[in-house]
Amino acid sequence: MGLIELARWSSVLRGLNYYSNKNVLSWENVGIDTYSGVVLGSNDNKYEVYIDINHPRKSKCNCPFADGRRVICKHMIAIYFTVRPEEANKLIKEIEEYEKEQQAYEDEKNKRELERYKELKKYVKSLSKKELREKLLNMLLLSEYEEDDEYDDYDDYYY
């Protein structure tokens, strides 16, 4: 597993943000797929970061989240994207595609809901006052019955 896979998703997104905002102040290659650098963090704090791409758990940062722990923080991710900008671009593209799919899904859902609303509105307008009152009364009685239901889903499922 790599740095991205081992990090929390929130750390990946914040690290991507730090990379995009050029919060990586300096970095250098210190060995095969190992890098060290300084990242500007929250409240203008500067953090010293070391990443080992082949052995991510050996990566270190002196930020409060990662200091003394074997976790991947946003500062490590920022350095990673700085030395591997193609990975940042790939992730940005994946996020944009996901958001586009989500927007298409939401648009389709809203369209269906609007169509259903129009159908129901047309149906309600077609009812007489008497029919409307009967339907409303039946729905109210049904909702009371459902609230009063003593059936225990938990017991039925687990016993």
Order of alpha helices (4+ residues) and beta strands (2+ residues): alpha-alpha-beta-beta-beta-beta-alpha-alpha-alpha-alpha
